[in-house]
Amino acid sequence: MNILYIWDADYPWDVRVEKICHALMAGGHELHVAARNLKKRPVYENIDGLHVHRIRSWSSDRFNYFASFPLFCSPVWKGFLDSIIRERGIDLIIVRDLPMAIAGISAGKRAGIPVILDMAEDYVALVRDIWHARKFQGLNLVVRNPYLAKLVERYTFKHIDRIMVVVEEAGDVVIRGGGKADKITLVGNTPDLKGIEGSPGAEPEETLQQIRNHYSVIYTGGIQMGRGLQVVFDAIPQIVRHIPDFKFVVIGDGYASETLKKMMREKGVEQHVSWLGWVKHTQLPKYLNACRVGIVPHFTSDHVNTTIPNKIFDYMGCGLPVLASDAKPMVRILEQEQCGRTFASGDALQLTKTLLAMRGREEELGANGRRAVLGKYNWHEDTKRLLHLVAGLASKRP
């Protein structure tokens, strides 16, 4: 089949887009990505066999932003998608998340082809969280409205052909929103087993050795206020009373980096934090293997309770026990697989007590997690479900 993946941002790069497209390409399909173009790249590019089509850019950044804004009723996106579908003989559309879902459904109806929603997250809950935090400005304040998003969600769940979710709890969101259970397929954010060991790099051995010389607890991912790193800072004075050589290793980047570094210094815990910044995903296993525990301290919310961070499987795959806040998917997985423990979201004292209770059981819990990734929570298993889903829709084509 010729498959079009609709992505409402610039490409490259997104790890899930890449993994899905390359898995389908390995399954014999031809993949096209329709992407925005704020960075003014070429309108067409072949990246390792993946056909990337971008909206034409304009010289004015402001005009470029508004003209290509991902609205389901945008005439720019309508013409863009229709031309790719017509010229490339597209047989199936996959549309990422709600912003472009109705546009994808409409394009599919005009072409008489099926459409899959790749529901990478509970978009309505995400928008609601951002709305309450007053982070939206300008046009986003209107179109990223949680009430409008809810209407779009209900229409999408009713009219889309199939829905991919990243975690079981997200399937409940679909059903509560009027979708049918038989439309849902689980395609998680799990690691490729080939990448668990990492790849060669130029990391200074001195840095890795310093991490090994401490009782290091690692966080990887986006640096945002909602990720709960400040709760770890609050817990450090209590932790070091029991674990004097404790080290909190932070790998990642994001808008809150400087704010959180300032909080770290104000709390006087910087000597117990190793802030390493952004690291290539292929290099993460080296750092993970130098640590004792992986942590996911995210503040819980409706959004967090219906998604799963990639990092939990990265930790498990490298044999690290997981210490996580009590988001529903994380509680379920850690309890089922006996590969870590959870603490009440935002509670630094309980974080400390839970970490101390895990101490001495790191190898046992870590081995359980690695076993679970090798047997179940890996991209090979998710790819099989993805290919089965696509094959089922291909069999119904006239």
Secondary structure, DSSP 8 states (H G I E B T S, - for coil): -EEEEE-SS-SS--HHHHHHHHHHHHTT-EEEEEE--TT---SEEEETTEEEEE----S-HHHHHHHT---TT-HHHHHHHHHHHHHHT--EEEEETGGGHHHHHHHHHHHT--EEEEE-S-HHHHHHHHHHTT---THHHHHT-HHHHHHHHHHHHHH-SEEEESSHHHHHHHHHTT--GGGEEE------GGGTT-------HHHHHHHHTSEEEEEES---GGG-HHHHHHHHHHHHHH-TTEEEEEE---TTHHHHHHHHHHTT-GGGEEEEE---GGGHHHHHTT-SEEEE-----TTGGG---HHHHHHHHTT--EEEE--HHHHHHHHHHT-EEEE-TT-HHHHHHHHHHHTT-HHHHHHHHHHHHHHTSSHHHHHHHHHHHHHHHHTT--
